[in-house]
Amino acid sequence: TTHTITVEPVGREVECDEDQTILDACLRAGVWLPHSCTHGTCATCKVDKLDGEVDLGEASSFALMDFERDEGKLLTCCARPRGDVTIEADLDVDEDMEVHPVEDYTGTVVVLEDIAQDTKRLVVELDREVGFNAGQYMKFTVPGADGAEPCDRTWSIGSPPGESSRLEFHIRNVPGGRGTDGWVFSTLATGDEVRLSGPYGRFVLKTGDDKHAILVGGGTGVAPLKSMVRHALEAGEYEGDLTLYAGGRTRAHLYDVDVFRALADEYDEFTYRPCLSDETPEQVEADGEDPDDYAFGMVTDVIEADHAKLSGCRGYLCGPPQMVDAALKTLMSRRLFPRDIFREDFFDES
Ligand code: FES
């Protein structure tokens, strides 16, 4: 059974299956709705229901509180229609942002390699081109082992939109994680076929912007930032300067250092700051490397030392929530307005 979802204030109508979420139906129809986690925890997709009946699905009790349920709010990533439904969403979308409808793809694993401690690069060749904005992510179907149901895992695209049928992902192992420990880091191999859908997410580079972009990534949080940096530089899709702060405990935790150094050599507008929180200049020097090639301390310490003021810049933060929160505070203390700071949190559930 399908029902009609009417999205106000734009008045768009979308057909939605009874077992499909409202978000999925809209994104597949090319109707943008705000979203981030896509599984009921972040509350980004909360909207007002103006009319109709829904099954609220697996919305968590903190993302959608009881009183909000009473007020008729719902999470579009969890809610499924039980009749025709009208919702009103705060679309809050950057007008320049191109909306790429979500579609299903089949891909072949062409690269699966270790790039840092507990971190792999996965490159997938798709059956056809996919349109996306730099910074967005894809959802993989993780096959169920030993009779278990398949499940979904999401990873940010690390390659730029110009490479539209060959997508790169950076994946950190989470002990016991079904998608990582139980799949990418164990049974998955080159030549395997994978199923994925996308693109998802609203953490995207504002192309055409001329503000200095301060990009801060912890661990594999560098992935969407790499897509943004390469898109900005190689496709000339950004007017302003870009500075990437990539944080890791030691050099063994950082990856693609040479790639970013080469980009910084080639493009004057790009600065790369690899930050080591658990190593000293002496340790780096003892290994025959130049300590001047690194910054020492947490990314937040390094940013504070680098900049007395960041007003007029834009922040792009991606990584574990504690790092993102700390970086947000640092940027705000340097006079960046919250509205100019975009964040993507990576949770350890993989
Ligand atoms: Fe995060 Fe719906 S709760 S996107």
Residues whose N, C-alpha, C, O or C-beta is under 5 A from the ligand:
A	BS01	FES	H35 S36 C37 T38 H39 G40 T41 C42 A43 T44 C45 A63 L75 C77
